Amino acid sequence: MCAVGVNEDCRHYVMQTTPRGDKLERCKVGANDPLPFTCPEGCLFYEPRRTSSAGWQVAPPDRRPPR
């Protein structure tokens, strides 16, 4: 199995950031190579995301609504 990096546009790819700033990556179907995190070449489980995260923006702290 040859690694090709990460298919960030795959619907099974999940990336989260912890409060300490650590980056956690995982594959919902467990098809990835663990260290370093990579997707296998020609992954049989690859499916493009149906929605795009492009265009999402976070408001600056001074413009966010109060909680």
N, C-alpha and C positions, 0 to 999 in steps of 0.2 A: 504494500500500500504506500503510495507516494503522497506526500503532503503538498497542498497548493495554497496554503494560507487560510484565511477565514472568509467564507461566503457570508458577509454581513447582510446581504439581501435575502438570505434563506429564512423562511418562516420558522424554522426550528432553532435558529441561532438566538441566544439570549445573552445580553451584556448588561451587567448591573455594576454600579459603583457604590461601595460601602461608605459610611460616614467618615472613615479614616482615609478615604481616597483610593482604596484598593479596587482594582478592576476584576470583576468576576465574570468569566465567560463559560457558557455551557451549551450543549446541544440537547434539545428536548428528547431526541431519540437515541442519544449516546453513541452517535456514529463518529465522533471526533477522536483525534489522538490527544491524550491528556497533557503531556508536557513536551514542547510548548503546544498550546491549544491550536490545532489546525484541523481543517476539514480534509477528508480523503479525496484524492483526485477522482473525478467522475462519481461523486457520492450518489448512490441510488436513492437516498432520501431527500435530496435537494429539491425544494419547491420555492419559487420566488414568492416574496410577500405580496399579498393582494392589495395592501394599502401602503402608501409611501409615508415616510416620516419627514420627507423633504418639505421645507417651508415652515416647519414648527419653530417658534421662537419663544424664549423665556423673557418675560418682562424684567427690566432692571429692578432691584430691590425697592427703590423709591417710588416705583409706579405700580407695584403689586397691590391688590386689594387687601384690606385688613382682615385678619382671621377672627 
